[in-house]
Amino acid sequence: MATVADGMIRIDHVWLAVEPMDMRAGADTALARVVRVFGAAHPHHAYVFANKRANRMKVLVHDGIGVWLVARRLNQGHFVWSSDGHGSVSLTHEQLDALVLGLPWQRIGQAGIIRLV
């Protein structure tokens, strides 16, 4: 996944879909889901989905010409997923890196800043 975000495919913005997706979905079904959840598939945007158990994820990336669909599965544990009830959440590249590793991505960036002791 690091090569996708770091160089092979340009990703300007990352979106996390909160509702689970059936991991049997192929590129066309995932693209239809992106359009339904996000309104459109924008060039150089990545759209991240997980299954109900959050142990599998798929990422659809529109590279400006076509779409890429990648899958990731954790053999143990699960991905830390958002449960705030909204349809989607915007992620930074650092948060995506943490999410892909199964780490608590919500603590990365501004959310991890300690302002009061």
PyMOL commands that set and color helices and strands:
alter all, ss='L'
color gray80, all
select helices_A, chain A and resi 2-8+27-38+93-100+105-107+109-112
alter helices_A, ss='H'
color red, helices_A
select strands_A, chain A and resi 13-17+45-50+56-62+67-73+88-91
alter strands_A, ss='S'
color yellow, strands_A
deselect
rebuild
show_as cartoon
